[in-house]
Amino acid sequence: MSDVHICEVGPRDGLQNAKHTMATEAKKAWIAALARAGIREIEVGSFVPPRLIPAMADTADIVRFARGLDGVKVVALAPNLKGFQRAVEAGAHKVTFPVSASHAHSLSNVRMTPDEMVEEVRRCAQLPHPGVELEGAVSTAFGCTIQGAVPEDEVVRIASRLAEFCDVVAIADTVGYANPAQIRRVFRRVRDAIGAKLEAAHLHNTRGLGLANALAAYEEGVRHFDSSMGGLGGCPFAPGASGNVVTEDLVFMFESMGVSTGVDFDRLLEAREVLTRGIPEEPVYGHTPMAGLPKGFRAAA
Ligand SMILES: [Zn+2]
């Protein structure tokens, strides 16, 4: 059992927003390599209309493939009821719903107000979904490229509504606006409101504060983190947003602190090679992969 739990979201958040497309077989090779590195949860795709996001057209195939990997929890994103039904049918272990705390982002991203989206998720929760975990992810929780400031009260309110019928709730800095003080404040307020249902932090590294924000969330008691190999990712509806926190750097930070992630760093670098071979034109980021592990580095026990 590791001290923190890392969900690799690159195959979804990264590839959905990459300029280049990764072939289905290359995605499978990458996901298998991530599993070999010890990643125990992978968000493998999203059930959105293929005409809107062609890069996600093979998600059902990818979900079925990933289910065959030992010990991997397979996550898929669904923006609505139809997407949820497709995710359950394909066999996803967990479905995550993005629910914007920003009114403007919500209309742009899912063409629903935040409250309409909450009701859409509630309808999904009421459908039979044996063994499928539901995550409500409060997105643009720290600011929005369209609306600007997002009231913290609104984040707490949306999280509380989602906690009524979701198994877990995540808080997302979709566009990389957060700072560590804000992270502490918002995670504390949401935990006070919904307790242990608050699970994951989904952080973007747009302004270089991804790791600082992850550490702030860790110190507030968060033990589940989304991250993306090579920092792939962003949001097509949020101009200016770049990738997630870099998985390799997040693993290094925690392991060097003595906080175990369950991830083998050398194998993680092998997975990074599989990624760059599969989508060679796409830029990848990360400090530790470039600099290498420090001399005498020891992973957490
Ligand atoms: Zn994201």
Boltz pocket constraint, residues with backbone or C-beta under 6 A from the ligand:
constraints:
  - pocket:
      binder: B
      contacts: [[A, 13], [A, 172], [A, 173], [A, 174], [A, 202], [A, 204], [A, 233], [A, 234], [A, 244]]
      max_distance: 6.0
